[in-house]
Amino acid sequence: MSWLNNLRPRLKFLQKKDSPDNLWMKCRGCGQMIFQRDLAQNLHVCPQCDHHERIGPVDRFTQLFDGGTYRTIATPKVADDPLKFRDQKPYPARLKAARAATGDNEAFLVARGAIGGVDTVMGVQNFAYMGGSMGMGVGSAFVAGAREALKHGLPYVVCTASGGARMQEGLFSLMQMPRATVAIEELNEAGLPYVVVLTDPTTGGVTASYAMLGDIQISEPRALIGLAGQRVIEQTIREKLPEGFQRAEFLLEHGMIDKVVHRKDLAAVLGRLLGMMTGQVKDAA
């Protein structure tokens, strides 16, 4: 027996560990591979091309509320499948998968905290949850946020990210457009600020309702904002659309929105705007 055999029981051989498959991600803007930790430290903005990646409600709340401190607001529970809808799979199965993937019950979360020292209610839409589609749950959550703002006399900030109405809920989904519009009108009558932050993408019925009804419309750079898709519009009017059509900068140039703000500056800009609109500070952003 060799000396190695005698020593073997006392040797601990290191086994190769599998590397996590989520350490890196490919930028949707420039195609470069980015270390996830570096991306998170840069507020999920590509350090190479400045592309703003899509983020969820928790990241948005943490970035925008002072010190990342906030408390979530309970939102109403609605019927999961009012139309018993089924396409390639039952609608409840899609909801179950979306909840498992995001950890959220719906595509719209509401929280309360301070932005620039101004007590504020904020609603954030989550594109990772069925494309941020607007159904009864989203509409009810939006209205719950407005009610919280009305109850306590606070401004309401909403960050939109949606592909539009949720087809699995049919007319119930479309009814959320007037519901949200009425809630915004109540905020207006109460003299409370309603500020919208448009993020990539904001389209369809969300654009046609609460996304474009803010007292102030802010957008992140290069966010896609529109009603119908570019291809549909081109096929309808039989013309080639201008370069950058439906992007935030194009909308700013044509007076559809008020300001395009980089993510790193968004909290400061919102704080100054809310301070000015509530009379807590005198200088504008």
PAZAPA-4460 file (N, C-alpha, C; in steps of 0.05 Angstrom, whole numbers, plus 32768, in hexadecimal, padded with zeros to 4 digits):
% residues 285
    n_x    n_y    n_z   ca_x   ca_y   ca_z    c_x    c_y    c_z   seq   type   mol
   8011   7FE8   8000   8000   8000   8000   8012   8019   8000     1      M     A
   800C   802C   7FEF   801D   8043   7FEC   8017   8057   8003     2      S     A
   802A   806A   8006   8026   807E   801B   800D   808F   8016     3      W     A
   8006   8092   7FFC   7FEE   80A2   7FF6   7FD5   8095   8000     4      L     A
   7FD4   807A   7FFE   7FBC   806C   8008   7FBA   806F   8026     5      N     A
   7FD1   806F   8034   7FD0   8072   8051   7FC5   808E   8059     6      N     A
   7FCC   80A1   8047   7FC5   80BD   804E   7FA9   80C5   8044     7      L     A
   7F9E   80B5   8032   7F85   80BD   8025   7F6E   80C2   8038     8      R     A
   7F6A   80B1   804D   7F53   80B7   805F   7F54   80D2   806C     9      P     A
   7F6D   80DC   806F   7F6F   80F6   807D   7F6E   810E   8069    10      R     A
   7F6D   8108   8050   7F6D   811D   803C   7F50   8125   8036    11      L     A
   7F4B   813E   8033   7F31   8148   802B   7F34   8155   8010    12      K     A
   7F28   8148   7FFC   7F2A   8152   7FE1   7F13   8165   7FDC    13      F     A
   7F1B   817C   7FD0   7F07   8191   7FCA   7EF8   8189   7FB1    14      L     A
   7EDE   818A   7FB2   7ECE   8185   7F9B   7EC8   81A0   7F8D    15      Q     A
   7EC7   819F   7F73   7EC1   81B7   7F63   7EA4   81BF   7F68    16      K     A
   7EA0   81D7   7F70   7E85   81E1   7F75   7E7A   81EE   7F5B    17      K     A
   7E61   81E9   7F56   7E54   81F5   7F40   7E50   8213   7F45    18      D     A
   7E57   8224   7F31   7E53   8240   7F34   7E36   8248   7F2F    19      S     A
   7E2C   825A   7F3E   7E10   8263   7F3A   7E0D   826D   7F1D    20      P     A
   7DF6   8268   7F12   7DF1   8270   7EF6   7DE7   828D   7EF4    21      D     A
   7DE5   829B   7F0A   7DDB   82B7   7F09   7DF0   82CB   7F11    22      N     A
   7E0A   82C4   7F10   7E1F   82D7   7F17   7E22   82ED   7F02    23      L     A
   7E1B   82E7   7EE9   7E1F   82F9   7ED3   7E04   82FD   7EC4    24      W     A
   7E01   8313   7EB7   7DEA   8317   7EA6   7DF3   8327   7E8D    25      M     A
   7DE5   8323   7E77   7DEA   8331   7E5E   7DDA   834A   7E5D    26      K     A
   7DE7   8360   7E59   7DD9   837A   7E56   7DC8   837A   7E3E    27      C     A
   7DAF   8382   7E41   7D9C   8383   7E2B   7DA2   839B   7E18    28      R     A
   7DB3   83AD   7E22   7DBA   83C4   7E12   7DD1   83C0   7DFF    29      G     A
   7DE8   83B7   7E0B   7E00   83B4   7DFB   7E09   8398   7DF8    30      C     A
   7DFD   8385   7E06   7E04   8369   7E03   7E1C   8360   7E13    31      G     A
   7E28   8372   7E23   7E3F   836B   7E33   7E36   835B   7E4C    32      Q     A
   7E48   8348   7E54   7E42   8339   7E6C   7E4B   834A   7E85    33      M     A
   7E39   834B   7E98   7E3D   835C   7EB0   7E3B   834B   7EC9    34      I     A
   7E4D   834F   7EDB   7E4C   8341   7EF5   7E34   834B   7F04    35      F     A
   7E23   8339   7F0E   7E0A   8341   7F1A   7E0F   8354   7F32    36      Q     A
   7E23   834F   7F41   7E28   8360   7F59   7E2F   837C   7F50    37      R     A
   7E3F   837F   7F3B   7E46   8399   7F31   7E2E   83A8   7F27    38      D     A
   7E1C   8399   7F19   7E04   83A5   7F0E   7DF2   83AF   7F25    39      L     A
   7DEF   839F   7F3A   7DDF   83A7   7F51   7DEA   83C0   7F5E    40      A     A
   7E04   83C1   7F61   7E11   83D8   7F6E   7E0D   83F1   7F5D    41      Q     A
   7E09   83EE   7F43   7E05   8404   7F30   7DE7   8409   7F2B    42      N     A
   7DD6   8401   7F3E   7DB9   8405   7F3D   7DAD   83F7   7F24    43      L     A
   7DB9   83E1   7F1C   7DB0   83D1   7F05   7DB0   83E1   7EEB    44      H     A
   7DC4   83F2   7EE9   7DCA   8401   7ED1   7DE4   83F7   7EC5    45      V     A
   7DE5   83F0   7EAC   7DFD   83E5   7EA0   7E14   83FA   7EA1    46      C     A
   7E2B   83F2   7EAC   7E41   8405   7EAE   7E4F   840A   7E93    47      P     A
   7E48   83F9   7E7F   7E54   83FC   7E64   7E44   840F   7E53    48      Q     A
   7E2A   840B   7E51   7E1A   841A   7E3E   7E04   842B   7E4C    49      C     A
   7E02   8429   7E66   7DEE   8439   7E76   7DD2   842F   7E71    50      D     A
   7DCE   8417   7E67   7DB3   840C   7E64   7DA7   8406   7E7F    51      H     A
   7D8E   840F   7E83   7D80   840B   7E9C   7D71   83F1   7E9B    52      H     A
   7D7A   83DD   7EAB   7D6C   83C3   7EAC   7D52   83C6   7EBC    53      E     A
   7D40   83B4   7EB6   7D27   83B4   7EC5   7D2B   83AA   7EE1    54      R     A
   7D1E   83B7   7EF4   7D21   83AF   7F10   7D05   83AC   7F1C    55      I     A
   7D03   839D   7F32   7CEA   8398   7F3F   7CE4   83AC   7F55    56      G     A
   7CCC   83A8   7F62   7CC4   83BB   7F77   7CD6   83BE   7F8E    57      P     A
   7CE2   83A9   7F98   7CF3   83AB   7FAF   7D0C   83BC   7FA9    58      V     A
   7D18   83B7   7F93   7D2F   83C7   7F8B   7D27   83E5   7F87    59      D     A
   7D10   83E9   7F7B   7D07   8404   7F76   7D01   8412   7F91    60      R     A
   7CF3   8405   7FA3   7CEE   8411   7FBD   7D08   8417   7FCC    61      F     A
   7D1B   8405   7FCB   7D34   8408   7FD9   7D44   841F   7FCE    62      T     A
   7D43   8423   7FB4   7D52   8438   7FA7   7D46   8454   7FAB    63      Q     A
   7D2B   8455   7FAC   7D1E   846F   7FAC   7D17   847A   7FC8    64      L     A
   7D10   8468   7FDA   7D09   8471   7FF5   7D22   8478   8005    65      F     A
   7D21   848D   8015   7D38   8495   8025   7D43   847E   8036    66      D     A
   7D5D   8479   8033   7D69   8464   8042   7D5F   8448   803C    67      G     A
   7D50   8445   8026   7D44   842B   801F   7D2F   8421   8034    68      G     A
   7D24   8434   8043   7D11   842D   8058   7CF4   8432   804F    69      T     A
   7CE3   841F   8052   7CC8   8421   804A   7CB7   840B   8057    70      Y     A
   7C9D   840E   8055   7C8B   83F9   805E   7C77   83F4   8048    71      R     A
   7C71   83DB   8042   7C5F   83D4   802D   7C42   83D9   8036    72      T     A
   7C31   83DF   8023   7C15   83E4   8028   7C05   83CC   801D    73      I     A
   7BF4   83C1   802E   7BE3   83AA   8026   7BD1   83B2   800F    74      A     A
   7BCE   83A1   7FFC   7BBC   83A6   7FE5   7BA6   8390   7FE4    75      T     A
   7B8F   8397   7FD9   7B78   8384   7FD9   7B7F   836A   7FC9    76      P     A
   7B74   8354   7FD3   7B76   833B   7FC4   7B5E   8339   7FB1    77      K     A
   7B63   8331   7F99   7B4D   8330   7F85   7B4B   8313   7F7B    78      V     A
   7B36   830D   7F6C   7B32   82F2   7F61   7B48   82EC   7F4D    79      A     A
   7B53   82D5   7F4F   7B6A   82CD   7F3E   7B62   82C8   7F21    80      D     A
   7B4B   82BD   7F1C   7B44   82B5   7F01   7B27   82BA   7EFC    81      D     A
   7B1F   82D3   7EF9   7B02   82D9   7EF7   7AF5   82CE   7EDD    82      P     A
   7B05   82CA   7EC8   7AFA   82C1   7EAF   7AFF   82A3   7EA9    83      L     A
   7B0C   8295   7EBC   7B14   827A   7EB7   7B23   8277   7E9D    84      K     A
   7B37   8289   7E9A   7B45   828B   7E81   7B5B   8275   7E7E    85      F     A
   7B5D   826C   7E66   7B72   8258   7E60   7B7C   825C   7E43    86      R     A
   7B97   825E   7E40   7BA2   825D   7E26   7BB4   8244   7E24    87      D     A
   7BCE   8247   7E23   7BDF   8230   7E23   7BE0   8222   7E3E    88      Q     A
   7BDA   8232   7E52   7BD8   8227   7E6E   7BC3   8237   7E7D    89      K     A
   7BB8   822D   7E92   7BA4   823C   7EA2   7BB0   8255   7EAD    90      P     A
   7B9F   826A   7EAF   7BA8   8283   7EBA   7BB3   8280   7ED7    91      Y     A
   7BA5   8270   7EE9   7BB1   826D   7F04   7BCD   8262   7F03    92      P     A
   7BD3   8251   7EF0   7BEE   8246   7EEE   7C02   825C   7EE8    93      A     A
   7BFA   826F   7ED6   7C0C   8285   7ED0   7C10   8297   7EE8    94      R     A
   7BFB   829C   7EF7   7BFD   82AC   7F10   7C10   829E   7F24    95      L     A
   7C0D   8284   7F27   7C1D   8275   7F3A   7C3B   8277   7F32    96      K     A
   7C41   8275   7F18   7C5C   8277   7F0F   7C67   8293   7F13    97      A     A
   7C57   82A8   7F0E   7C60   82C4   7F12   7C65   82C9   7F2F    98      A     A
   7C54   82BF   7F41   7C59   82C3   7F5D   7C71   82B5   7F67    99      R     A
   7C76   829D   7F5D   7C8E   828E   7F65   7CA7   829C   7F5B   100      A     A
   7CA6   82A7   7F43   7CBE   82B4   7F37   7CC5   82CF   7F45   101      A     A
   7CB0   82DE   7F4D   7CB5   82F9   7F58   7CB2   82FA   7F76   102      T     A
   7CA4   82E8   7F82   7C9F   82E9   7F9F   7C89   82FD   7FA6   103      G     A
   7C7C   8309   7F92   7C67   831C   7F96   7C4C   8310   7F8E   104      D     A
   7C37   831A   7F9B   7C1C   8310   7F95   7C10   831C   7F7C   105      N     A
   7C1A   8335   7F75   7C10   8342   7F5D   7C26   8353   7F50   106      E     A
   7C20   835F   7F39   7C34   836D   7F2A   7C36   838B   7F32   107      A     A
   7C29   8392   7F48   7C2A   83AE   7F52   7C2B   83AE   7F70   108      F     A
   7C41   83BA   7F7B   7C44   83BB   7F98   7C44   83D8   7FA1   109      L     A
   7C3A   83DD   7FB9   7C37   83F7   7FC4   7C47   83F9   7FDF   110      V     A
   7C54   840F   7FE3   7C63   8413   7FFC   7C62   8431   8004   111      A     A
   7C6A   8436   801C   7C6A   8451   8027   7C85   8456   8034   112      R     A
   7C90   846D   802E   7CAA   8475   803A   7CAF   8492   8033   113      G     A
   7CC7   849B   8039   7CCF   84B7   8033   7CE1   84B8   801B   114      A     A
   7CDC   84CC   8009   7CED   84D1   7FF2   7CF6   84EE   7FF5   115      I     A
   7D10   84F2   7FFA   7D1A   850D   7FFE   7D0D   851A   8017   116      G     A
   7D06   8509   802A   7CFA   8513   8043   7CDC   8517   8041   117      G     A
   7CD0   8512   802A   7CB3   8516   8026   7CA5   84FB   8028   118      V     A
   7C93   84F8   803C   7C84   84E0   803F   7C74   84DB   8026   119      D     A
   7C77   84C2   801B   7C6C   84BD   8000   7C61   84A0   7FFE   120      T     A
   7C4C   849D   7FEF   7C42   8482   7FE7   7C4D   847C   7FCB   121      V     A
   7C57   8464   7FC7   7C62   845D   7FAD   7C57   8442   7FA4   122      M     A
   7C4F   8441   7F8B   7C47   8428   7F7F   7C5B   8420   7F69   123      G     A
   7C63   8407   7F67   7C76   83FE   7F53   7C6C   83E6   7F45   124      V     A
   7C6C   83E7   7F2B   7C64   83D1   7F1A   7C7B   83BF   7F13   125      Q     A
   7C77   83A6   7F13   7C8C   8392   7F0F   7C89   8384   7EF5   126      N     A
   7C9B   838A   7EE2   7C99   837E   7EC7   7C9F   8360   7EC8   127      F     A
   7CAE   8357   7EDC   7CB5   833B   7EDE   7C9C   832A   7EE5   128      A     A
   7C87   8337   7EEE   7C6E   8329   7EF5   7C5B   832B   7EDD   129      Y     A
   7C5B   8317   7ECC   7C4A   8316   7EB4   7C4B   8330   7EA4   130      M     A
   7C63   833A   7EA0   7C67   8352   7E90   7C5B   836B   7E9D   131      G     A
   7C57   836B   7EB7   7C4B   8382   7EC4   7C2E   8387   7EBB   132      G     A
   7C21   8373   7EB0   7C07   8376   7EA4   7BF2   8380   7EB9   133      S     A
   7BE0   8391   7EAF   7BCC   839D   7EC0   7BB3   838D   7EC1   134      M     A
   7BAE   8381   7ED9   7B95   8372   7EDD   7B87   837E   7EF6   135      G     A
   7B74   836F   7F00   7B66   8379   7F18   7B78   837D   7F30   136      M     A
   7B8B   836C   7F33   7B9E   836E   7F4A   7BAE   8388   7F48   137      G     A
   7BB8   838E   7F30   7BC8   83A6   7F2C   7BB6   83BF   7F30   138      V     A
   7B9E   83BF   7F25   7B8C   83D5   7F28   7B85   83DA   7F45   139      G     A
   7B7F   83C5   7F53   7B78   83C7   7F70   7B8F   83D1   7F80   140      S     A
   7BA8   83C8   7F7A   7BBF   83D1   7F88   7BC5   83EF   7F82   141      A     A
   7BC1   83F7   7F69   7BC5   8414   7F62   7BB1   8425   7F72   142      F     A
   7B98   841D   7F73   7B84   842C   7F81   7B8A   842C   7F9F   143      V     A
   7B93   8416   7FAA   7B9A   8414   7FC6   7BB0   8428   7FCD   144      A     A
   7BC4   842B   7FBB   7BD8   843F   7FBF   7BCD   845C   7FBF   145      G     A
   7BBB   8461   7FAC   7BAE   847C   7FAB   7B9E   8481   7FC4   146      A     A
   7B90   846D   7FCE   7B80   8470   7FE7   7B92   8476   7FFF   147      R     A
   7BA9   8468   8000   7BBC   846D   8016   7BC6   848A   8015   148      E     A
   7BCC   8493   7FFD   7BD5   84AF   7FF9   7BBF   84C3   8001   149      A     A
   7BA7   84BD   7FF9   7B90   84CF   8000   7B8B   84CF   801E   150      L     A
   7B8D   84B8   802A   7B87   84B6   8047   7B9A   84C6   8058   151      K     A
   7BB3   84C7   804F   7BC7   84D5   8060   7BD1   84EF   8053   152      H     A
   7BC5   84F7   803D   7BCD   8510   8030   7BE9   8510   8025   153      G     A
   7BF1   84FA   8018   7C0C   84F6   800E   7C0D   84F6   7FEF   154      L     A
   7C25   84FC   7FE4   7C28   84F9   7FC7   7C29   84DC   7FC0   155      P     A
   7C22   84D6   7FA7   7C22   84BB   7F9D   7C35   84B9   7F85   156      Y     A
   7C49   84A8   7F86   7C5C   84A4   7F71   7C58   8488   7F66   157      V     A
   7C56   8485   7F4C   7C52   846B   7F40   7C68   8466   7F2B   158      V     A
   7C75   844F   7F2D   7C89   8447   7F19   7C7D   8431   7F07   159      C     A
   7C79   8438   7EEE   7C6B   8425   7EDC   7C7F   8413   7ECD   160      T     A
   7C76   83FB   7EC7   7C85   83E8   7EB6   7C71   83D3   7EAD   161      A     A
   7C68   83D4   7E95   7C52   83C2   7E8D   7C50   83BF   7E6F   162      S     A
   7C48   83A7   7E68   7C42   83A1   7E4C   7C25   83A7   7E45   163      G     A
   7C15   83B0   7E59   7BF9   83B8   7E54   7BE5   83A8   7E64   164      G     A
   7BCD   83A6   7E5A   7BB7   8399   7E69   7BBC   837A   7E68   165      A     A
   7BB2   836D   7E7D   7BB5   8350   7E7F   7B9E   8342   7E70   166      R     A
   7BA5   8335   7E5A   7B90   832A   7E49   7B80   8314   7E56   167      M     A
   7B8C   8306   7E6A   7B7E   82F0   7E77   7B66   82FA   7E88   168      Q     A
   7B64   8315   7E8C   7B4E   831F   7E9C   7B3B   8330   7E8B   169      E     A
   7B40   8332   7E71   7B2E   833F   7E5F   7B24   835A   7E67   170      G     A
   7B09   835E   7E68   7AFD   8377   7E6E   7B04   8380   7E8B   171      L     A
   7B07   836D   7E9D   7B0F   8373   7EB9   7B29   8383   7EB9   172      F     A
   7B3B   837B   7EA8   7B55   838A   7EA6   7B51   83A6   7E9C   173      S     A
   7B41   83A9   7E87   7B3D   83C4   7E7B   7B2E   83D7   7E8F   174      L     A
   7B1E   83CB   7EA1   7B10   83DC   7EB4   7B23   83E9   7EC8   175      M     A
   7B3C   83DF   7ECA   7B4F   83EC   7EDC   7B58   8407   7ED2   176      Q     A
   7B56   840C   7EB8   7B5D   8426   7EAE   7B4C   843D   7EB9   177      M     A
   7B31   843B   7EB7   7B21   8450   7EC4   7B23   8450   7EE2   178      P     A
   7B26   8439   7EEE   7B29   8438   7F0C   7B41   8449   7F14   179      R     A
   7B58   8445   7F07   7B70   8453   7F0D   7B6D   8471   7F07   180      A     A
   7B5F   8477   7EF1   7B5B   8493   7EEA   7B4A   84A2   7EFF   181      T     A
   7B36   8495   7F09   7B25   84A1   7F1E   7B36   84A6   7F37   182      V     A
   7B46   8493   7F3E   7B57   8496   7F56   7B6B   84AD   7F53   183      A     A
   7B75   84B1   7F3B   7B87   84C7   7F36   7B78   84E2   7F38   184      I     A
   7B60   84E2   7F2D   7B4F   84FA   7F2F   7B4A   8501   7F4C   185      E     A
   7B46   84EE   7F5D   7B42   84F3   7F7A   7B5B   84FF   7F86   186      E     A
   7B72   84F6   7F7E   7B8B   8502   7F87   7B8D   851F   7F7E   187      L     A
   7B85   8524   7F65   7B86   8540   7F5B   7B73   8552   7F6A   188      N     A
   7B5B   8548   7F70   7B48   8558   7F7F   7B52   855E   7F9B   189      E     A
   7B61   854C   7FA6   7B6C   8550   7FC1   7B86   8560   7FC1   190      A     A
   7B8F   8567   7FA9   7BA7   8577   7FA7   7BC1   8568   7FAE   191      G     A
   7BC0   854E   7FAA   7BD7   853D   7FB1   7BE7   8537   7F97   192      L     A
   7C01   8538   7F98   7C12   8533   7F80   7C10   8516   7F78   193      P     A
   7C0E   8512   7F5D   7C10   84F7   7F51   7C26   84F8   7F3D   194      Y     A
   7C3B   84EA   7F42   7C53   84EA   7F31   7C58   84CE   7F26   195      V     A
   7C5D   84CD   7F0B   7C61   84B4   7EFE   7C7E   84B2   7EF5   196      V     A
   7C8B   849B   7EFB   7CA5   8494   7EF1   7CA2   847D   7EDD   197      V     A
   7CA6   8484   7EC3   7CA2   8471   7EAE   7CBC   8461   7EAA   198      L     A
   7CBB   8446   7EAB   7CD2   8436   7EA8   7CCD   8423   7E90   199      T     A
   7CE2   8416   7E88   7CE1   8404   7E70   7CD6   83E9   7E77   200      D     A
   7CC1   83E0   7E68   7CB0   83EF   7E56   7C97   83F8   7E63   201      P     A
   7C8A   840D   7E59   7C6F   8415   7E61   7C5E   8417   7E49   202      T     A
   7C4C   8405   7E45   7C3C   8403   7E2C   7C1F   83FC   7E31   203      T     A
   7C0F   83FC   7E1C   7BF4   83F2   7E1D   7BE2   8402   7E2E   204      G     A
   7BCF   83F4   7E3C   7BBB   8400   7E4C   7BC6   8410   7E64   205      G     A
   7BDE   8409   7E6D   7BEA   8418   7E83   7BF2   8434   7E79   206      V     A
   7BFE   8435   7E61   7C04   844F   7E55   7BEB   845F   7E50   207      T     A
   7BD6   8451   7E48   7BBC   845F   7E42   7BAD   8468   7E5B   208      A     A
   7BB8   8462   7E72   7BA9   846A   7E8B   7BBD   8477   7E9E   209      S     A
   7BC2   846B   7EB4   7BD0   8478   7ECA   7BED   847F   7EC4   210      Y     A
   7BFA   8473   7EB0   7C16   847A   7EAB   7C1A   8495   7E9F   211      A     A
   7C05   84A0   7E92   7C08   84BA   7E85   7BF6   84D0   7E91   212      M     A
   7BEE   84CC   7EAA   7BDC   84DF   7EB7   7BEA   84ED   7ECF   213      L     A
   7C04   84EB   7ED1   7C12   84F7   7EE7   7C13   8516   7EE6   214      G     A
   7C15   8522   7EFD   7C1B   853F   7EFD   7C36   8544   7EF2   215      D     A
   7C48   8531   7EF7   7C63   8532   7EEC   7C69   8516   7EE0   216      I     A
   7C74   8516   7EC7   7C7B   84FD   7EBA   7C99   84FB   7EB8   217      Q     A
   7CA5   84E8   7EC5   7CC2   84E4   7EC4   7CC7   84C9   7EB7   218      I     A
   7CDD   84C6   7EA9   7CE4   84AC   7E9D   7D01   84A6   7EA1   219      S     A
   7D07   848C   7EA3   7D23   8484   7EA2   7D2D   8485   7E85   220      E     A
   7D47   8488   7E81   7D52   8489   7E66   7D4A   8471   7E54   221      P     A
   7D44   8477   7E3B   7D3F   8463   7E26   7D27   8451   7E2C   222      R     A
   7D17   8458   7E40   7CFF   8447   7E46   7CEC   8446   7E2E   223      A     A
   7CE2   842F   7E28   7CCD   842C   7E13   7CB2   8434   7E1F   224      L     A
   7CA6   8448   7E12   7C8C   8452   7E1C   7C7A   8455   7E03   225      I     A
   7C63   8448   7E05   7C50   844B   7DEE   7C36   843C   7DF3   226      G     A
   7C24   843D   7DE0   7C0B   842E   7DE1   7C0E   8415   7DD1   227      L     A
   7C0C   8416   7DB7   7C10   83FF   7DA6   7C2D   83FB   7D9F   228      A     A
   7C35   83E3   7D96   7C50   83DE   7D8E   7C58   83EC   7D75   229      G     A
   7C72   83F0   7D72   7C7C   83FF   7D5A   7C75   83F1   7D40   230      Q     A
   7C77   83D7   7D40   7C71   83C8   7D27   7C53   83CB   7D20   231      R     A
   7C42   83CA   7D34   7C25   83CD   7D2E   7C1F   83E9   7D23   232      V     A
   7C2C   83FD   7D2E   7C27   8418   7D24   7C31   841B   7D08   233      I     A
   7C49   8411   7D02   7C54   8413   7CE7   7C42   8405   7CD2   234      E     A
   7C38   83EE   7CDA   7C26   83DF   7CC8   7C0C   83ED   7CC4   235      Q     A
   7C03   83FC   7CD9   7BE9   840A   7CD7   7BEB   8423   7CC5   236      T     A
   7C00   8433   7CCA   7C03   844D   7CBB   7C14   8449   7CA2   237      I     A
   7C20   8432   7C9F   7C30   842C   7C87   7C47   8440   7C83   238      R     A
   7C53   8447   7C9A   7C6A   845A   7C99   7C7F   8450   7CAD   239      E     A
   7C98   8457   7CA7   7CAE   8451   7CB9   7CAF   8466   7CCF   240      K     A
   7CB0   845D   7CE8   7CB0   846F   7CFF   7CCB   847B   7D03   241      L     A
   7CCD   8492   7D10   7CE6   84A0   7D14   7CF9   8490   7D27   242      P     A
   7D12   8495   7D25   7D26   8488   7D36   7D20   8490   7D53   243      E     A
   7D21   847C   7D65   7D1C   8481   7D81   7CFF   8485   7D89   244      G     A
   7CED   8480   7D76   7CD0   8483   7D7B   7CC8   8472   7D93   245      F     A
   7CB8   847D   7DA5   7CAE   8470   7DBD   7CC3   846D   7DD3   246      Q     A
   7CDA   8479   7DCF   7CEE   8479   7DE5   7CEB   8493   7DF5   247      R     A
   7CF4   8492   7E0E   7CF0   84A8   7E21   7CFA   84C3   7E15   248      A     A
   7D12   84C2   7E09   7D1D   84DB   7DFF   7D0C   84E7   7DE8   249      E     A
   7D00   84D6   7DD7   7CEF   84DF   7DC2   7CD6   84EC   7DCE   250      F     A
   7CCA   84DF   7DE3   7CB3   84EA   7DEF   7CB9   8505   7DFD   251      L     A
   7CD0   8507   7E09   7CD8   8520   7E16   7CDA   8536   7E02   252      L     A
   7CE6   8530   7DEB   7CEA   8544   7DD6   7CCF   854E   7DCB   253      E     A
   7CBB   853C   7DCB   7CA1   8543   7DC0   7C8C   854A   7DD5   254      H     A
   7C95   854F   7DEE   7C84   855A   7E02   7C71   8547   7E10   255      G     A
   7C76   852D   7E0E   7C65   8519   7E1A   7C6C   8513   7E37   256      M     A
   7C86   8517   7E3E   7C8F   8514   7E5A   7C9F   852D   7E62   257      I     A
   7CA4   852F   7E7C   7CB1   8547   7E86   7CCF   8545   7E8A   258      D     A
   7CD9   852D   7E8F   7CF5   852B   7E96   7CFE   850E   7E93   259      K     A
   7D17   850A   7E89   7D24   84F0   7E88   7D3A   84F1   7E9D   260      V     A
   7D39   84DE   7EAF   7D4B   84DF   7EC6   7D5A   84C4   7EC9   261      V     A
   7D74   84C6   7ECC   7D84   84AE   7ED0   7D7D   84A2   7EEC   262      H     A
   7D7F   8488   7EEE   7D76   847A   7F06   7D86   8483   7F1F   263      R     A
   7D9F   848A   7F1B   7DAF   8493   7F32   7DA6   84AE   7F3D   264      K     A
   7D98   84BD   7F2C   7D8E   84D8   7F35   7D70   84D8   7F3C   265      D     A
   7D63   84C2   7F38   7D46   84C1   7F3A   7D3C   84C8   7F56   266      L     A
   7D48   84BD   7F6A   7D3F   84C2   7F86   7D41   84DF   7F8D   267      A     A
   7D58   84EC   7F85   7D5C   8508   7F8B   7D48   851A   7F7C   268      A     A
   7D43   8514   7F63   7D31   8524   7F53   7D14   8521   7F5E   269      V     A
   7D0C   8508   7F64   7CF2   8505   7F70   7CEF   8513   7F8B   270      L     A
   7D04   8512   7F9B   7D03   8520   7FB5   7CFF   853E   7FB2   271      G     A
   7D0E   854A   7F9F   7D0B   8567   7F9B   7CEF   856E   7F8F   272      R     A
   7CE6   855E   7F7C   7CCC   8563   7F71   7CB5   8561   7F86   273      L     A
   7CB6   854B   7F95   7CA1   8547   7FA9   7CA3   855D   7FBF   274      L     A
   7CBB   8565   7FC6   7CBE   857A   7FD9   7CB1   8594   7FCF   275      G     A
   7CB6   859A   7FB5   7CAB   85B2   7FA9   7C8D   85B0   7FA7   276      M     A
   7C83   8599   7F9F   7C66   8596   7F9A   7C56   8595   7FB4   277      M     A
   7C63   858D   7FCA   7C55   858D   7FE4   7C5B   85A6   7FF4   278      T     A
   7C6B   85B8   7FE9   7C72   85D0   7FF7   7C87   85CD   800D   279      G     A
   7C95   85B7   800D   7CA9   85B2   8022   7CC4   85BD   801A   280      Q     A
   7CC9   85C2   8000   7CE0   85D1   7FF7   7CD7   85E3   7FE0   281      V     A
   7CE8   85F7   7FDA   7CE0   860B   7FC7   7CED   8609   7FAC   282      K     A
   7D03   85FA   7FAA   7D11   85F9   7F90   7D09   85E0   7F81   283      D     A
   7D06   85E2   7F66   7CFE   85CC   7F55   7D16   85BA   7F4F   284      A     A
   7D0F   85A2   7F45   7D24   858F   7F3D   7D30   8598   7F22   285      A     A
***
